[in-house]
């Protein structure tokens, strides 16, 4: 492993532990009544996710300010929202995936009824935690309004729906972009945007970093599609080959494997270019870009 | 039909139409892309529900102020939350009910995947609509915090979970109360409480009306349980006998039919007593209490 990659790995681990402490602190205890739902919520939330979205938020904030601990609470909320989408995605209704983050999916352990409700509970809880956040009122509103829009019918869910509708169909590049921009890129854009908001970043930087996150988000999804073909359950932590089996719209299915790889690589290059102006401060974000491209899980 | 009942029926119809116009106004169009999800959302939302929760909110507000049109927006949001719970409840995972509000359930028409996402979308959209409401900031926060708590893991969902866990089991009165207080009474209490908030009702009235809604909510659920035994699909708009078939914890199964009827009747009597001080202004709420007790659907 290169020195850079080791540094990134160490830093991601450190931040992940801090975020986990924060999430654990504000989440209901697992023995709270009724126990089943609280255990189910924690099952997927603490199944060893990469905490990529919190990490992105914290490191975006770090471009402008050093007191990164101020981002942990909101970063934890974003991870809760992300986890809610994973639990519902894995349900037999949608992707029917028995593995997630290397463990049995929530519905396999707790049943589909409890898993469905665990996802619902996480979504309500995320908004509840945000409504109770001790931050500037104006900022809180903006985040509440944006988060509820991005996760809703014209955002995340629109991507999900078109993804479902596109199964077993030949899809256009436009449709593929729609799916991935909504289903994945949005939840990569939000942490970057919220990191800017919290750091009170200048408008010009917000614009640049929005472009950055757009490219990173798309690259992330392309690599996800490639890993679904090439990865193994041991490295992925979820079942590989699912997209192919269910004839999902993926970058490799539309552009071919080679061109998909090239696209991801080009997106990452231009994402990195957008970070140049931040020099040393963007060191970890730059490493994260490389990680997104070369990751095996 | 008695004169009182006719007056109530007419007023409920009028208010229902006004609420429906409001919901229609702020909800995404049914031909918005992707169409499926937007049609699915509207399918259950406009399937002819009683709009009991909005009606309760509006009439609570009316005890203190006359400009009831100010409540319609928030009342519409409560109906969206209620509808999200219905769509998820009806899914094969949970109650597996093919009929709702006299029409085929959302998942029967649009598939379980789209129905699941339609519920998710409604929950996000309800919070989005509330975050964007043009009302006093403090009040908005309070409602956001309370609504996300009441619908979450320690509220509505706690009731749902214990309901599921109690199937095919002999439950105690304590457990039955827990289920119904959380699963049903909360969504009856909220409209009354929010109506008070919006009207800026004195603390003493808020306390009295909280007691009122607690009694009304419990009576509502007892009657629901009785109707599940005695009703028909034609009048109920949903499949009767489901509770018995799935051995759900109900008032008749714990207390017997006769005692359950008596309990509902006593609860309604004491709910009505709590309204005495409002005289003529509580006329419609008083009629609504009788309606909750004697309704056939």
Boltz contact constraints between the chains, C-beta under 6 A:
constraints:
  - contact:
      token1: [A, 28]
      token2: [B, 153]
      max_distance: 6.0
  - contact:
      token1: [A, 34]
      token2: [B, 158]
      max_distance: 6.0
  - contact:
      token1: [A, 34]
      token2: [B, 161]
      max_distance: 6.0
  - contact:
      token1: [A, 34]
      token2: [B, 162]
      max_distance: 6.0
  - contact:
      token1: [A, 36]
      token2: [B, 161]
      max_distance: 6.0
  - contact:
      token1: [A, 37]
      token2: [B, 153]
      max_distance: 6.0
  - contact:
      token1: [A, 37]
      token2: [B, 161]
      max_distance: 6.0
  - contact:
      token1: [A, 93]
      token2: [B, 112]
      max_distance: 6.0
  - contact:
      token1: [A, 93]
      token2: [B, 113]
      max_distance: 6.0
  - contact:
      token1: [A, 93]
      token2: [B, 116]
      max_distance: 6.0
  - contact:
      token1: [A, 94]
      token2: [B, 113]
      max_distance: 6.0
  - contact:
      token1: [A, 112]
      token2: [B, 93]
      max_distance: 6.0
  - contact:
      token1: [A, 113]
      token2: [B, 93]
      max_distance: 6.0
  - contact:
      token1: [A, 113]
      token2: [B, 94]
      max_distance: 6.0
  - contact:
      token1: [A, 113]
      token2: [B, 164]
      max_distance: 6.0
  - contact:
      token1: [A, 116]
      token2: [B, 93]
      max_distance: 6.0
  - contact:
      token1: [A, 117]
      token2: [B, 157]
      max_distance: 6.0
  - contact:
      token1: [A, 117]
      token2: [B, 160]
      max_distance: 6.0
  - contact:
      token1: [A, 121]
      token2: [B, 152]
      max_distance: 6.0
  - contact:
      token1: [A, 121]
      token2: [B, 153]
      max_distance: 6.0
  - contact:
      token1: [A, 121]
      token2: [B, 157]
      max_distance: 6.0
  - contact:
      token1: [A, 123]
      token2: [B, 123]
      max_distance: 6.0
  - contact:
      token1: [A, 124]
      token2: [B, 148]
      max_distance: 6.0
  - contact:
      token1: [A, 124]
      token2: [B, 151]
      max_distance: 6.0
  - contact:
      token1: [A, 124]
      token2: [B, 152]
      max_distance: 6.0
  - contact:
      token1: [A, 125]
      token2: [B, 152]
      max_distance: 6.0
  - contact:
      token1: [A, 127]
      token2: [B, 127]
      max_distance: 6.0
  - contact:
      token1: [A, 127]
      token2: [B, 148]
      max_distance: 6.0
  - contact:
      token1: [A, 128]
      token2: [B, 148]
      max_distance: 6.0
  - contact:
      token1: [A, 128]
      token2: [B, 149]
      max_distance: 6.0
  - contact:
      token1: [A, 128]
      token2: [B, 152]
      max_distance: 6.0
  - contact:
      token1: [A, 131]
      token2: [B, 144]
      max_distance: 6.0
  - contact:
      token1: [A, 131]
      token2: [B, 145]
      max_distance: 6.0
  - contact:
      token1: [A, 131]
      token2: [B, 148]
      max_distance: 6.0
  - contact:
      token1: [A, 132]
      token2: [B, 145]
      max_distance: 6.0
  - contact:
      token1: [A, 144]
      token2: [B, 131]
      max_distance: 6.0
  - contact:
      token1: [A, 145]
      token2: [B, 131]
      max_distance: 6.0
  - contact:
      token1: [A, 145]
      token2: [B, 132]
      max_distance: 6.0
  - contact:
      token1: [A, 148]
      token2: [B, 124]
      max_distance: 6.0
  - contact:
      token1: [A, 148]
      token2: [B, 127]
      max_distance: 6.0
  - contact:
      token1: [A, 148]
      token2: [B, 128]
      max_distance: 6.0
  - contact:
      token1: [A, 148]
      token2: [B, 131]
      max_distance: 6.0
  - contact:
      token1: [A, 149]
      token2: [B, 128]
      max_distance: 6.0
  - contact:
      token1: [A, 151]
      token2: [B, 124]
      max_distance: 6.0
  - contact:
      token1: [A, 152]
      token2: [B, 121]
      max_distance: 6.0
  - contact:
      token1: [A, 152]
      token2: [B, 124]
      max_distance: 6.0
  - contact:
      token1: [A, 152]
      token2: [B, 125]
      max_distance: 6.0
  - contact:
      token1: [A, 152]
      token2: [B, 128]
      max_distance: 6.0
  - contact:
      token1: [A, 153]
      token2: [B, 28]
      max_distance: 6.0
  - contact:
      token1: [A, 153]
      token2: [B, 37]
      max_distance: 6.0
  - contact:
      token1: [A, 153]
      token2: [B, 121]
      max_distance: 6.0
  - contact:
      token1: [A, 157]
      token2: [B, 117]
      max_distance: 6.0
  - contact:
      token1: [A, 157]
      token2: [B, 121]
      max_distance: 6.0
  - contact:
      token1: [A, 158]
      token2: [B, 34]
      max_distance: 6.0
  - contact:
      token1: [A, 160]
      token2: [B, 117]
      max_distance: 6.0
  - contact:
      token1: [A, 161]
      token2: [B, 34]
      max_distance: 6.0
  - contact:
      token1: [A, 161]
      token2: [B, 36]
      max_distance: 6.0
  - contact:
      token1: [A, 161]
      token2: [B, 37]
      max_distance: 6.0
  - contact:
      token1: [A, 162]
      token2: [B, 34]
      max_distance: 6.0
  - contact:
      token1: [A, 164]
      token2: [B, 113]
      max_distance: 6.0
